[in-house]
Amino acid sequence: MVESFLCDFPKHISEGYRRGKASATKPLARPPKGILFCGIGGSGISGRILAHVLRPSLSLPFHTISSPPLPSWVDENTLCIASTYSGNTEETLALTREARERKALLLLLSQGGTLEREKHEEDVFVPLPGGLQPRFALGYMVGGLLGAFEGLFPGLSFARDLEETGKYLEEIIPTYASPASSPYRIARDIAGTIPVFVGIEHSTDFAAWRFKTQCNENAKHVAFASILPEAMHNEIVGFAHPETLPLSFVFLHDPEEPKFCTTMARAYLRHVAKRDCKTSEVWAQGTTPMCRALSLVAFGDWLSMHLARIHAEDPGRIPAITHFKRFFRKLECTFDGGEKR
């Protein structure tokens, strides 16, 4: 069942794009001076990807946030995007309510829940299909955001980028299910280790986080994300103790990343390889930022799927999160400071 979600990733992107276009039928009433994406977990990664895709074409500041409080600079000149697949995520609801109080422009993504019930007529609401877990709805979310942005910002157009992305993913995804694939090979190599997924700031940092969280949720496997060049200024000296920690490193690259970052990553790879750590490299594919970004997402999703199979884990089950949510609901306060609604 879960594998079918991964196989349908290109279709999800296309359908999400259609939904976003249909939801944002006219430009924003007033041009925003900044954009803030509010989302956490599987609903939040789409904001990191959107920021990456839009960076070359959008002249506005774009920030992401996962929990309250709302930044002080958010006001009526800010476009706030609220993404919660269930529509009931406390952190995102609290941010949305505060953004509404400050009269910010609102773009909402949800399959229903409280977020939809509390939406106002002037909000842009992108409806997502039900029956998924947030991390498997990423295609709908990314596509929905891109479609909505085309409607809200008339100067933007993603049709050609989406065409390239769709063609690439449709060709490569069927090969990823094979035990002979690169995602399977890396999953097999890191299965007995603690993997560190190393991204490059402004290039593959979002992918490092997605690889980490997918291994956590799908494979129930401890994993970490690391970002260059920051890691070269602190993390690199932290591998002396304990001496026997079973680390592995997967370096994530984009062909358009700065040359000095590629050199830095290769130096980092050689450094950890001397400690007998397993190392791998994954390169984004495609000519556009969108295709390259989503090519990495697809690779990491299948890597985590193979890792789940190696561990005989059900990638669809998340018992620890379910247990935590049940416990949290018993508490008498919410992130917006009031009693439970």
C-alpha positions, -999 to 999 in steps of 0.1 A, spaced: 0 0 0 27 25 10 48 16 -20 19 26 -42 20 61 -27 57 64 -37 50 51 -72 22 76 -77 44 106 -66 44 122 -100 6 119 -103 2 135 -68 23 165 -79 2 170 -110 -31 166 -91 -19 189 -64 -9 215 -90 -44 213 -105 -60 218 -71 -37 248 -63 -45 265 -96 -82 260 -90 -80 274 -55 -61 306 -63 -81 321 -91 -69 357 -87 -38 376 -76 -33 387 -40 -53 418 -31 -21 435 -20 15 425 -28 32 410 3 65 421 15 74 387 29 63 351 31 62 329 61 55 291 58 40 275 89 41 237 92 57 209 110 66 172 104 54 157 72 33 188 65 62 211 70 88 197 45 68 211 16 77 246 28 114 239 27 111 225 -8 90 254 -20 115 279 -6 143 261 -25 123 260 -58 113 296 -56 147 310 -45 158 318 -81 125 335 -92 110 352 -61 123 385 -49 105 383 -15 120 371 18 108 335 24 110 320 59 98 288 74 87 281 110 74 250 128 59 262 160 48 293 180 55 321 186 49 340 154 78 363 144 72 399 154 75 412 118 44 394 106 17 418 97 -9 427 71 19 428 45 29 392 50 17 361 32 14 333 58 11 297 45 -4 272 69 2 236 60 -13 208 82 -25 177 64 -49 167 92 -60 202 97 -56 197 134 -19 202 142 -18 223 173 14 241 164 2 252 130 -33 261 142 -18 284 168 4 301 143 -25 305 119 -48 321 145 -21 346 155 -14 354 118 -51 360 113 -52 384 144 -24 404 127 -44 405 95 -19 386 74 -28 372 41 -35 334 44 -29 305 22 -41 272 38 -35 236 28 -54 208 45 -76 178 38 -101 192 63 -102 194 101 -101 225 122 -81 245 97 -108 242 71 -136 249 96 -119 281 107 -110 294 72 -124 328 62 -139 337 28 -109 358 19 -84 330 26 -70 309 -2 -77 272 7 -61 243 -12 -80 211 -4 -59 180 -2 -73 144 -7 -79 124 25 -67 89 34 -29 96 35 -3 102 62 13 137 59 46 124 47 30 105 18 10 136 8 41 156 -1 34 155 -39 -1 170 -33 13 197 -10 42 208 -32 21 207 -64 -7 225 -46 16 253 -34 31 257 -69 -3 259 -85 -15 284 -59 16 306 -63 10 308 -100 -25 322 -93 -13 345 -65 18 358 -83 10 362 -121 47 365 -130 54 329 -120 50 299 -142 60 263 -133 44 243 -162 76 235 -180 95 227 -148 67 204 -138 67 187 -172 104 179 -169 100 168 -133 71 145 -141 89 128 -170 120 122 -150 101 108 -120 80 85 -141 111 70 -157 132 66 -126 107 56 -99 100 21 -113 137 13 -111 139 24 -74 117 -6 -63 144 -30 -74 170 -45 -50 195 -36 -77 188 1 -73 210 28 -57 184 35 -29 184 -2 -20 222 -4 -20 226 26 3 198 13 26 216 -20 29 249 -2 37 235 20 64 212 -6 80 235 -14 109 247 22 114 235 56 125 233 75 92 241 112 90 226 128 58 248 157 49 233 185 28 246 218 16 230 250 27 208 266 -1 214 235 -22 204 202 -6 197 211 30 160 204 26 168 169 12 190 160 42 161 167 65 137 147 43 161 117 42 164 118 80 127 121 88 117 94 63 142 70 78 128 79 113 92 74 104 92 47 77 121 25 89 119 34 126 157 40 123 177 66 141 192 91 117 205 127 117 208 156 92 239 177 90 244 209 69 276 222 53 295 245 57 283 248 94 293 212 101 329 219 92 331 245 119 320 223 148 306 189 141 337 176 124 356 177 157 330 157 176 337 122 163 365 114 188 341 102 216 327 76 218 352 59 196 329 30 187 298 49 175 286 32 143 282 62 120 277 63 83 275 94 61 254 100 30 264 132 12 237 149 -9 247 170 -39 232 193 -65 251 199 -98 246 237 -93 260 238 -58 291 261 -53 323 243 -63 339 251 -29 310 233 -12 316 202 -34 352 203 -24 343 208 12 320 178 11 346 156 -5 371 166 22 345 158 49 339 124 32 376 115 33 379 126 69 351 103 81 361 75 58 394 74 77 374 64 108 360 34 89 326 50 85 306 40 54 301 68 30 279 74 -1 271 103 -24 237 110 -40 234 136 -68 202 155 -78 191 150 -114 175 174 -138 180 208 -154 156 228 -131 157 234 -94 123 217 -91 133 185 -109 166 183 -90 148 189 -56 121 163 -62 146 138 -77 163 138 -43 130 135 -25 121 104 -45 155 88 -39 153 94 -1 117 81 1 127 48 -16 158 45 5 137 47 36 112 22 22 140 -3 15 154 3 50 120 -5 65 118 -38 46 153 -47 57 142 -41 93 108 -59 87 90 -27 98 57 -15 85 64 20 70 28 30 75 28 26 113 40 53 136 32 40 171 55 64 190 38 94 174 3 80 180 12 74 216 25 109 221 -5 125 205 -29 106 228 -8 118 258 -7 154 245 -45 155 241 -49 149 279 -30 181 287 -51 211 296 -34 237 274 -26 243 238 1 262 219 -20 293 217 -21 295 255 -57 286 260 -77 256 271 -82 226 248 -108 234 220 
